[in-house]
Amino acid sequence: MDTNYYLTPTEQKIVSVIDEALFIDKASLKETLPEVKDKNLDKCISSLIMKGELLRLKNGFYVASGKRGLDTTLIYKAAPQVYGGYIAFDTALKVHELLDYETFTIMVATPKRSGIIALGAYEVQYVSIGTRCRGQIIIDDIWVSDLEKTIFDCFYKPQHSGGYQNLTKALLQMRNFSWEKFGFYLDKMGTDPMRQRVGFIVSNIFDRGSSEDVDAFLSRLKVSVRTPTRLAPSLMLKGKMDREWKVQDNLGPEVWRGGRYGF
C-alpha cells in the first residue's frame, strides 16, 4: 500500500522554489526564503528527501525529483555544478549524439575531485583530470566538453569512454570536427604514447589520401613516435607491433575496429 505524504507550508515553499530552479544549493534557498530559520530549513530539507521530493548530490546541494521524476537531462545539468567540471567521456559522446545507447553512469571530469554519488537509479562518477579539465562549452544548459576535447578525453581515459570501439564509431560519425583543434589539445595536454595511440587508431580507420585534414593531422603526430608503447598500457597481452606508430596492438582489431567493420 502506497503511503501518502503531505507537505507542510514551509516544505511547499521550498518545493516551489526548487520547481523553478530544478537543482539548488542550501545557500540559495536561504537567500530566497530568508523568513525560514536555519534549523527549520534543515529539518524541511531532510523531510523532503525522505518523502522523495529531493535527492542529495552532496551536502548542501540538491536535485528535485518529486512528480516530475529524475531524468538524465536534469542530472547532466546539475552534476557538473557540484565540484566544478563538465560532462565528459562516454556521457559527452551521448550529448554530442555520438553514442547509440543510454548509460546509468553519468561521467563528469573535474580538476580535483574524484568519487561516485548514487542518485536514484543513476550514479554520477567524478574523475579528476587535473589541469586537463578544460575545453568545455554549454549545450542546452549542459556544461560539456567540446567535440574535440571529448575525443581527447576519451583517448586519455578510454576506460571511462566505453573503450576504443566507442571511439572508432564516434570518429567515423563526426561532423564539423576540427582536426587542427584536436591536434592542439594533443600538443598541449597529451603525451607521446597517447599521440602514438591516437595516430595508430586514426590511421587504421581512415583511408590515406581521403582527407587532407586527416593526413596533415597524422603528419603532425609523427614527431611523437619514439619508443614502443601498448594500445592498452595496463594490459600485458601480446599483439602485433605496428612499425609506423610503434604501437603494440594488445587488444586486437575485433575490439577497436568495431565502428568500421561491425564486430
Secondary structure, 3 states (H helix, E strand, C coil): CCCCCCCCHHHHHHHHHHHHHCEEEHHHHHHHCCCCCHHHHHHHHHHHHHCCCEEEEECCEEEECHHHCCCHHHHHHHCHHHHCCEECHHHHHHHCCCCCCCCCEEEEEECCCCEEEEECCEEEEEEECHHHCCCEEEECCEEEECHHHHHHHHHHCHHHCCCHHHHHHHHHHCCCCCHHHHHHHHHHHCCHHHHHHHHHHHHHHCCCCCCHHHHHHHHHHHHHCCCCEECCCCCCCCCEEECCCCEEECCCHHHHCHHHHCC
